Amino acid sequence: MSEPILSLKKVNKKIGKKHLIKDLSFDVYPGEVFGFLGPNGAGKTTTIRMIVGLTNITSGEILVNGNSISKDYKNAIENIGAIVENPEMYPYLTARKNLIHFGRMSKNVTKEDIQHRLELVSLDHVKDEKVSRFSLGMKQRLGIAQAMLHNPKILILDEPTNGLDPAGIRQMRDYLRKIAKEENISILVSSHVLSEMELMCDRFAIIQKGELVQVEDVSNEEQVDIANRHIIEVNDVEKAKVIMQDEYPELSMEAQNNILRVIATKEQIGSFITLLTSKEIIVYQVIREKQTLEDRFLQATNGEVS
């Protein structure tokens, strides 16, 4: 695996007696969309503010493309593009003139760079229209173009789909995945819309009360050791239940209407089928009930809402 673009190493943040962030560590790699999740007050915004240098780190280290945000801020921040909440644009200027203005704040931003960014977020056809006429989704996309003008290695977005309608949310998701793939740029995105995060992200981290709960892939299809709820449909559910309880007394199981519901790994399910068929139980079908990102989030945070 390539070196991470963003690396948090045992990061702590204290304000007075409050310990807001506690030994937080995770990595974000090139070309991936990384979700940053947690209930309200978990420390997401505080962490993002530390990453972009808006608040100091109490202890630990944040590296951006190998540069320390606290020891080498100039070189670290050059690799970051960020939008926290809504992007701020000049409504009386056109999209293109907004980008020209912001481009002057960075080194070596050319007309070709501005044109490329407008094309990347599909705003080339309205580049000479005033931003005051833009929808919220168009303004969000222009904000992404502005954040990417200086060719950052990582794009940090805090609630990028806030206020968007379903079509706008889908467009935003498609653009972010396109940017990550075509530009090989890392994207760290914080959002409350868990269903969208599941479709948008490759991996995610969950924090709660300032501590890392877990980091994992959004899709865990290949991990046979992950226990999931399965539905096993049989011809005689009461007999099947007795057989299973005798052989696996520790197994969590529900039985109803010719259905056994069990939480087990893929490998365990194979053993269950072999056992039941050897006892002359007909197994009609086995269905794995996929655990959604929302399920995993609520499980990891003990039901605290985002």
Secondary structure, DSSP 4 states (H G I P E B T S, - for coil): -PPPSEEEEEEEEEETTEEEEEEEEEEE-TT-EEEEE--TTSSHHHHHHHHTTSS--SEEEEEETTEETTTSHHHHHTTEEEEESSPP--TTSBHHHHHHHHHTTSTT--HHHHHHHHHHTT-GGGTTSBGGG--HHHHHHHHHHHHTTT--SEEEEESTTTT--HHHHHHHHHHHHHHHHHH--EEEEE-S-HHHHHHH-SEEEEEETTEEEEEEES--TT-TTS-EEEEEEES-HHHHHHHHHHH-TT--EEEETTEEEEEE-HHHHHHHHHHHHHTT--EEEEEEEPPPHHHHHHHHTTT---
